[in-house]
Each structure stands twice: as structure tokens, then as C-alpha cells.
Amino acid sequence: MNKPPFRIEQLDHLVLRVYDVPTMLAFYCDVLGCTVERRQDEIGLVQLRAGASLIDLVSLDSKLGRHGGAGPGTEGHNMDHLCLSVEGYDEAAIVAYLKERGVHVGDVGSRYGAKGEGPSIYLFDPQGNMVELKGPPAH
């Protein structure tokens, strides 16, 4: 079997189509600690730095957002979930922090990820997208 002439290094970016950019910006920046990397307001795009990767927010009513058709709703979502690897994983402190900010916290458990089996917390952004915060692998 032929191998591709390249090797995947990491997730570069992920794009979320959103109804309310300011609310999503507040969640991803103020709650999760992302920073605004770049804005392209003329096409409805805000790019957020998430460690070595980017999370792009695209307004559904923008030039770029309208290309994707109907937005997520009760019958469908943008994705199943996105997973963010985090340093300083302290489950109790993270859950308390999120709940203090009114974040809907879901299941907590051990799950497999890019670095192996380890602890993780599911939570939901203001639009209902599931986000996983993943701790270091268990040894």
C-alpha cells in the first residue's frame, strides 16, 4: 500500500458556524481562555487561538456562514464534539470553575485521546456544542 507523501502533525483549526458571535466569543475567550487571533468582519470570521490550534467562529448570517446552509438546531449539530488538551488538569477545580460561570457540565470520566487514555470533562458551549477538556494520559 502506498503511503501519502505527507504526515499529519496536528489539528490546525476547526470552524464552528454560530448564531451569536459575541456570546460564543465570551465563552471561548472568557471561560476557556482562548484569545482573538484575527478578525475578518467583512466575511463574518473570527479566529481564536487555542494553544497550537485555532477555533474559527463564523456567523451564520455572514457571507461565509450562508454558504453552509441551515444552522445547527434541535435536529442536527455542527459536530459531535471538539476536544481540547489542557495543562494543569485538576478535575474538581475545573468543574467548580465552569459551574461558577454557569457552564453546563456533562459527563466526567476517562477517555482515549491523541495522547492515550486519560481524564476528561464534557461541557457545552452556549450554542450546545459539546467540548471536551482532556487531561494528561494516565500512566
Secondary structure, DSSP 8 states (H G I E B T S, - for coil): ----SS---S--EEEEEES-HHHHHIIIIIIT--EEEEEETTTTEEEEEETTEEEEEEETTSTTGGGG-S--BTTB-S-SEEEEE-SS--HHHHHHHHHHTT-EEEEEEEEEETTEEEEEEEEE-TTS-EEEEE-----
